[in-house]
Structures are given as C-alpha cells and as structure tokens.
Amino acid sequence: MKNRKSGAVSLFLGLLLIVIFGIGLAVEKNPTAMMRPKMYDLTLVQFGDFCSSIWLPAGVIGIPLFLFSLIKSLIQERRSNKDQ
C-alpha cells in the first residue's frame, strides 16, 4: 500500500511540472498568453512569469518523472492483478 501512495505522489508531481512546463512555454512564446483583454490580473502575470522562468527544468524533470511513475504504476497494477 505504501508504494501506491508514493507512486501517486510522483505521478502528481510529474503532472504538475508538465503543466508548469506547458504554461511557461506558452508564456515564453507569447507573453500576453495569460492576459485577458481589457483586464489586468497581477496574479496571472506573476504566475506566468514564474512558469516562464522555470519551464525548461520543469519539463526536463516532469516529463520523465511522470512517464517513469506511470510505467511503474502500471507494472505494479499488472503484478497485483496477476497475483489475485
């Protein structure tokens, strides 16, 4: 049971880093991607700036972490189903 919880945490962290990667890449390519027309939201601007500052390390870490955790989780699930 402990391995499943740690696997879920790593899946969540990998997915979170992939989302930061996607948002950061979008803001890096188009700085107005997070802005709404005729409205200025400081929180969105700061979040976009944060994501654009760390998008490359987030992608480098997040994508392999997510894929490794997903594969590991599927293998463990297959083994537990095979044992039952």
ROTIZA-992092 format. One record per atom (N, C-alpha, C): residue number from 1; atom name; x, y, z. Coordinates in steps of 0.001 Angstrom, whole numbers. Layout:
N
dodo NUM rofi CA c1 X c2 Y c3 Z
...
***
This chain:
84
dodo 1 rofi N c1 819 c2 -1194 c3 0
dodo 1 rofi CA c1 0 c2 0 c3 0
dodo 1 rofi C c1 865 c2 1261 c3 0
dodo 2 rofi N c1 2015 c2 1195 c3 655
dodo 2 rofi CA c1 2896 c2 2365 c3 716
dodo 2 rofi C c1 3429 c2 2735 c3 -669
dodo 3 rofi N c1 3741 c2 1735 c3 -1493
dodo 3 rofi CA c1 4251 c2 2001 c3 -2835
dodo 3 rofi C c1 3209 c2 2697 c3 -3703
dodo 4 rofi N c1 1957 c2 2388 c3 -3520
dodo 4 rofi CA c1 909 c2 3029 c3 -4307
dodo 4 rofi C c1 794 c2 4509 c3 -3966
dodo 5 rofi N c1 920 c2 4846 c3 -2681
dodo 5 rofi CA c1 833 c2 6254 c3 -2285
dodo 5 rofi C c1 2020 c2 7037 c3 -2817
dodo 6 rofi N c1 3217 c2 6471 c3 -2709
dodo 6 rofi CA c1 4389 c2 7171 c3 -3216
dodo 6 rofi C c1 4334 c2 7277 c3 -4734
dodo 7 rofi N c1 3759 c2 6301 c3 -5393
dodo 7 rofi CA c1 3583 c2 6364 c3 -6833
dodo 7 rofi C c1 2598 c2 7449 c3 -7223
dodo 8 rofi N c1 1546 c2 7614 c3 -6438
dodo 8 rofi CA c1 561 c2 8654 c3 -6732
dodo 8 rofi C c1 1173 c2 10038 c3 -6541
dodo 9 rofi N c1 2016 c2 10188 c3 -5534
dodo 9 rofi CA c1 2660 c2 11479 c3 -5293
dodo 9 rofi C c1 3587 c2 11829 c3 -6448
dodo 10 rofi N c1 4373 c2 10873 c3 -6911
dodo 10 rofi CA c1 5284 c2 11155 c3 -8015
dodo 10 rofi C c1 4529 c2 11404 c3 -9314
dodo 11 rofi N c1 3400 c2 10706 c3 -9518
dodo 11 rofi CA c1 2563 c2 10997 c3 -10679
dodo 11 rofi C c1 2025 c2 12417 c3 -10612
dodo 12 rofi N c1 1557 c2 12821 c3 -9452
dodo 12 rofi CA c1 1018 c2 14172 c3 -9286
dodo 12 rofi C c1 2097 c2 15228 c3 -9508
dodo 13 rofi N c1 3277 c2 15015 c3 -8927
dodo 13 rofi CA c1 4364 c2 15975 c3 -9105
dodo 13 rofi C c1 4801 c2 16066 c3 -10565
dodo 14 rofi N c1 4885 c2 14938 c3 -11236
dodo 14 rofi CA c1 5237 c2 14938 c3 -12648
dodo 14 rofi C c1 4214 c2 15677 c3 -13484
dodo 15 rofi N c1 2940 c2 15451 c3 -13198
dodo 15 rofi CA c1 1875 c2 16139 c3 -13928
dodo 15 rofi C c1 1892 c2 17638 c3 -13643
dodo 16 rofi N c1 2138 c2 18012 c3 -12401
dodo 16 rofi CA c1 2232 c2 19429 c3 -12048
dodo 16 rofi C c1 3389 c2 20106 c3 -12773
dodo 17 rofi N c1 4529 c2 19438 c3 -12828
dodo 17 rofi CA c1 5665 c2 20001 c3 -13546
dodo 17 rofi C c1 5416 c2 20086 c3 -15050
dodo 18 rofi N c1 4667 c2 19142 c3 -15596
dodo 18 rofi CA c1 4317 c2 19204 c3 -17015
dodo 18 rofi C c1 3393 c2 20391 c3 -17285
dodo 19 rofi N c1 2461 c2 20654 c3 -16377
dodo 19 rofi CA c1 1574 c2 21811 c3 -16528
dodo 19 rofi C c1 2377 c2 23104 c3 -16460
dodo 20 rofi N c1 3306 c2 23194 c3 -15510
dodo 20 rofi CA c1 4171 c2 24381 c3 -15415
dodo 20 rofi C c1 4999 c2 24520 c3 -16687
dodo 21 rofi N c1 5483 c2 23407 c3 -17216
dodo 21 rofi CA c1 6230 c2 23425 c3 -18466
dodo 21 rofi C c1 5378 c2 23981 c3 -19607
dodo 22 rofi N c1 4167 c2 23513 c3 -19729
dodo 22 rofi CA c1 3284 c2 23966 c3 -20805
dodo 22 rofi C c1 2935 c2 25441 c3 -20697
dodo 23 rofi N c1 2595 c2 25880 c3 -19501
dodo 23 rofi CA c1 2259 c2 27287 c3 -19297
dodo 23 rofi C c1 3483 c2 28163 c3 -19518
dodo 24 rofi N c1 4621 c2 27746 c3 -18998
dodo 24 rofi CA c1 5845 c2 28521 c3 -19172
dodo 24 rofi C c1 6263 c2 28630 c3 -20625
dodo 25 rofi N c1 6127 c2 27550 c3 -21373
dodo 25 rofi CA c1 6460 c2 27577 c3 -22788
dodo 25 rofi C c1 5516 c2 28499 c3 -23551
dodo 26 rofi N c1 4230 c2 28439 c3 -23207
dodo 26 rofi CA c1 3256 c2 29310 c3 -23871
dodo 26 rofi C c1 3538 c2 30781 c3 -23577
dodo 27 rofi N c1 3862 c2 31089 c3 -22325
dodo 27 rofi CA c1 4146 c2 32480 c3 -21953
dodo 27 rofi C c1 5476 c2 32935 c3 -22548
dodo 28 rofi N c1 6426 c2 32031 c3 -22662
dodo 28 rofi CA c1 7718 c2 32380 c3 -23262
dodo 28 rofi C c1 7554 c2 32732 c3 -24739
dodo 29 rofi N c1 6728 c2 31977 c3 -25442
dodo 29 rofi CA c1 6498 c2 32231 c3 -26864
dodo 29 rofi C c1 5592 c2 33442 c3 -27090
dodo 30 rofi N c1 4592 c2 33603 c3 -26221
dodo 30 rofi CA c1 3629 c2 34703 c3 -26351
dodo 30 rofi C c1 3412 c2 35311 c3 -24965
dodo 31 rofi N c1 4080 c2 36417 c3 -24642
dodo 31 rofi CA c1 3979 c2 36988 c3 -23289
dodo 31 rofi C c1 2571 c2 37411 c3 -22875
dodo 32 rofi N c1 1680 c2 37607 c3 -23806
dodo 32 rofi CA c1 308 c2 38002 c3 -23456
dodo 32 rofi C c1 -634 c2 36799 c3 -23379
dodo 33 rofi N c1 -93 c2 35594 c3 -23345
dodo 33 rofi CA c1 -934 c2 34395 c3 -23342
dodo 33 rofi C c1 -1798 c2 34288 c3 -22087
dodo 34 rofi N c1 -1329 c2 34781 c3 -20957
dodo 34 rofi CA c1 -2077 c2 34653 c3 -19708
dodo 34 rofi C c1 -2935 c2 35883 c3 -19403
dodo 35 rofi N c1 -2965 c2 36848 c3 -20287
dodo 35 rofi CA c1 -3722 c2 38074 c3 -20029
dodo 35 rofi C c1 -5083 c2 38025 c3 -20716
dodo 36 rofi N c1 -6056 c2 38593 c3 -20051
dodo 36 rofi CA c1 -7391 c2 38711 c3 -20621
dodo 36 rofi C c1 -7542 c2 40092 c3 -21243
dodo 37 rofi N c1 -8304 c2 40195 c3 -22307
dodo 37 rofi CA c1 -8487 c2 41519 c3 -22922
dodo 37 rofi C c1 -9168 c2 42499 c3 -21964
dodo 38 rofi N c1 -8678 c2 43712 c3 -21941
dodo 38 rofi CA c1 -9232 c2 44811 c3 -21137
dodo 38 rofi C c1 -9231 c2 44524 c3 -19644
dodo 39 rofi N c1 -8357 c2 43623 c3 -19191
dodo 39 rofi CA c1 -8302 c2 43308 c3 -17767
dodo 39 rofi C c1 -6871 c2 42950 c3 -17404
dodo 40 rofi N c1 -6397 c2 43460 c3 -16289
dodo 40 rofi CA c1 -5043 c2 43175 c3 -15818
dodo 40 rofi C c1 -5155 c2 42423 c3 -14498
dodo 41 rofi N c1 -4582 c2 41256 c3 -14452
dodo 41 rofi CA c1 -4609 c2 40445 c3 -13241
dodo 41 rofi C c1 -3175 c2 40157 c3 -12824
dodo 42 rofi N c1 -2760 c2 40766 c3 -11731
dodo 42 rofi CA c1 -1370 c2 40643 c3 -11276
dodo 42 rofi C c1 -1018 c2 39195 c3 -10951
dodo 43 rofi N c1 -1958 c2 38462 c3 -10409
dodo 43 rofi CA c1 -1686 c2 37068 c3 -10043
dodo 43 rofi C c1 -1362 c2 36227 c3 -11282
dodo 44 rofi N c1 -2150 c2 36387 c3 -12338
dodo 44 rofi CA c1 -1875 c2 35638 c3 -13561
dodo 44 rofi C c1 -546 c2 36037 c3 -14186
dodo 45 rofi N c1 -240 c2 37327 c3 -14138
dodo 45 rofi CA c1 1027 c2 37801 c3 -14693
dodo 45 rofi C c1 2192 c2 37224 c3 -13904
dodo 46 rofi N c1 2095 c2 37244 c3 -12589
dodo 46 rofi CA c1 3178 c2 36697 c3 -11765
dodo 46 rofi C c1 3300 c2 35183 c3 -11937
dodo 47 rofi N c1 2177 c2 34485 c3 -12035
dodo 47 rofi CA c1 2219 c2 33040 c3 -12263
dodo 47 rofi C c1 2838 c2 32737 c3 -13620
dodo 48 rofi N c1 2472 c2 33497 c3 -14636
dodo 48 rofi CA c1 3069 c2 33325 c3 -15957
dodo 48 rofi C c1 4561 c2 33602 c3 -15945
dodo 49 rofi N c1 4985 c2 34645 c3 -15220
dodo 49 rofi CA c1 6414 c2 34949 c3 -15103
dodo 49 rofi C c1 7158 c2 33823 c3 -14388
dodo 50 rofi N c1 6549 c2 33286 c3 -13332
dodo 50 rofi CA c1 7157 c2 32172 c3 -12604
dodo 50 rofi C c1 7325 c2 30958 c3 -13514
dodo 51 rofi N c1 6261 c2 30613 c3 -14235
dodo 51 rofi CA c1 6323 c2 29448 c3 -15113
dodo 51 rofi C c1 7317 c2 29653 c3 -16250
dodo 52 rofi N c1 7383 c2 30877 c3 -16779
dodo 52 rofi CA c1 8313 c2 31110 c3 -17883
dodo 52 rofi C c1 9766 c2 31123 c3 -17416
dodo 53 rofi N c1 9989 c2 31349 c3 -16125
dodo 53 rofi CA c1 11362 c2 31340 c3 -15632
dodo 53 rofi C c1 11880 c2 29924 c3 -15365
dodo 54 rofi N c1 10970 c2 28966 c3 -15143
dodo 54 rofi CA c1 11427 c2 27598 c3 -14830
dodo 54 rofi C c1 10848 c2 26552 c3 -15778
dodo 55 rofi N c1 10382 c2 26942 c3 -16951
dodo 55 rofi CA c1 9701 c2 25982 c3 -17818
dodo 55 rofi C c1 10622 c2 24881 c3 -18321
dodo 56 rofi N c1 11867 c2 25190 c3 -18620
dodo 56 rofi CA c1 12768 c2 24162 c3 -19141
dodo 56 rofi C c1 13129 c2 23112 c3 -18080
dodo 57 rofi N c1 13563 c2 23512 c3 -16866
dodo 57 rofi CA c1 13834 c2 22472 c3 -15855
dodo 57 rofi C c1 12580 c2 21687 c3 -15459
dodo 58 rofi N c1 11424 c2 22369 c3 -15454
dodo 58 rofi CA c1 10187 c2 21668 c3 -15120
dodo 58 rofi C c1 9875 c2 20592 c3 -16145
dodo 59 rofi N c1 10106 c2 20882 c3 -17408
dodo 59 rofi CA c1 9869 c2 19883 c3 -18442
dodo 59 rofi C c1 10877 c2 18761 c3 -18419
dodo 60 rofi N c1 12129 c2 19115 c3 -18182
dodo 60 rofi CA c1 13196 c2 18100 c3 -18146
dodo 60 rofi C c1 12991 c2 17137 c3 -16985
dodo 61 rofi N c1 12495 c2 17637 c3 -15875
dodo 61 rofi CA c1 12265 c2 16785 c3 -14705
dodo 61 rofi C c1 10876 c2 16150 c3 -14747
dodo 62 rofi N c1 9865 c2 16925 c3 -15129
dodo 62 rofi CA c1 8486 c2 16480 c3 -15027
dodo 62 rofi C c1 8086 c2 15382 c3 -15991
dodo 63 rofi N c1 8500 c2 15505 c3 -17247
dodo 63 rofi CA c1 8069 c2 14516 c3 -18241
dodo 63 rofi C c1 8645 c2 13132 c3 -17941
dodo 64 rofi N c1 9965 c2 12991 c3 -17696
dodo 64 rofi CA c1 10457 c2 11644 c3 -17350
dodo 64 rofi C c1 9898 c2 11120 c3 -16021
dodo 65 rofi N c1 9723 c2 12010 c3 -15042
dodo 65 rofi CA c1 9161 c2 11589 c3 -13755
dodo 65 rofi C c1 7762 c2 11038 c3 -13935
dodo 66 rofi N c1 6943 c2 11729 c3 -14702
dodo 66 rofi CA c1 5571 c2 11279 c3 -14947
dodo 66 rofi C c1 5556 c2 9949 c3 -15698
dodo 67 rofi N c1 6348 c2 9851 c3 -16755
dodo 67 rofi CA c1 6364 c2 8616 c3 -17539
dodo 67 rofi C c1 6891 c2 7434 c3 -16732
dodo 68 rofi N c1 7973 c2 7649 c3 -15976
dodo 68 rofi CA c1 8516 c2 6570 c3 -15150
dodo 68 rofi C c1 7502 c2 6123 c3 -14101
dodo 69 rofi N c1 6857 c2 7075 c3 -13447
dodo 69 rofi CA c1 5876 c2 6736 c3 -12414
dodo 69 rofi C c1 4665 c2 6028 c3 -13007
dodo 70 rofi N c1 4249 c2 6461 c3 -14189
dodo 70 rofi CA c1 3111 c2 5825 c3 -14843
dodo 70 rofi C c1 3436 c2 4388 c3 -15223
dodo 71 rofi N c1 4593 c2 4169 c3 -15800
dodo 71 rofi CA c1 5001 c2 2816 c3 -16182
dodo 71 rofi C c1 5153 c2 1932 c3 -14950
dodo 72 rofi N c1 5776 c2 2471 c3 -13910
dodo 72 rofi CA c1 5949 c2 1713 c3 -12666
dodo 72 rofi C c1 4598 c2 1344 c3 -12056
dodo 73 rofi N c1 3664 c2 2286 c3 -12069
dodo 73 rofi CA c1 2330 c2 2038 c3 -11526
dodo 73 rofi C c1 1593 c2 979 c3 -12339
dodo 74 rofi N c1 1713 c2 1033 c3 -13645
dodo 74 rofi CA c1 1050 c2 29 c3 -14478
dodo 74 rofi C c1 1644 c2 -1356 c3 -14280
dodo 75 rofi N c1 2950 c2 -1439 c3 -14119
dodo 75 rofi CA c1 3592 c2 -2733 c3 -13868
dodo 75 rofi C c1 3150 c2 -3297 c3 -12520
dodo 76 rofi N c1 3108 c2 -2444 c3 -11487
dodo 76 rofi CA c1 2665 c2 -2905 c3 -10168
dodo 76 rofi C c1 1206 c2 -3347 c3 -10207
dodo 77 rofi N c1 380 c2 -2632 c3 -10927
dodo 77 rofi CA c1 -1040 c2 -2998 c3 -11036
dodo 77 rofi C c1 -1193 c2 -4329 c3 -11764
dodo 78 rofi N c1 -415 c2 -4538 c3 -12795
dodo 78 rofi CA c1 -475 c2 -5793 c3 -13533
dodo 78 rofi C c1 -41 c2 -6956 c3 -12656
dodo 79 rofi N c1 1039 c2 -6736 c3 -11882
dodo 79 rofi CA c1 1512 c2 -7802 c3 -10980
dodo 79 rofi C c1 492 c2 -8119 c3 -9903
dodo 80 rofi N c1 -158 c2 -7091 c3 -9351
dodo 80 rofi CA c1 -1151 c2 -7351 c3 -8299
dodo 80 rofi C c1 -2373 c2 -8053 c3 -8863
dodo 81 rofi N c1 -2763 c2 -7722 c3 -10089
dodo 81 rofi CA c1 -3884 c2 -8426 c3 -10721
dodo 81 rofi C c1 -3514 c2 -9857 c3 -11080
dodo 82 rofi N c1 -2265 c2 -10078 c3 -11450
dodo 82 rofi CA c1 -1800 c2 -11414 c3 -11798
dodo 82 rofi C c1 -1752 c2 -12324 c3 -10568
dodo 83 rofi N c1 -1371 c2 -11741 c3 -9403
dodo 83 rofi CA c1 -1288 c2 -12497 c3 -8163
dodo 83 rofi C c1 -2670 c2 -12887 c3 -7644
dodo 84 rofi N c1 -3664 c2 -12100 c3 -7933
dodo 84 rofi CA c1 -5015 c2 -12387 c3 -7434
dodo 84 rofi C c1 -5652 c2 -13370 c3 -8343
***
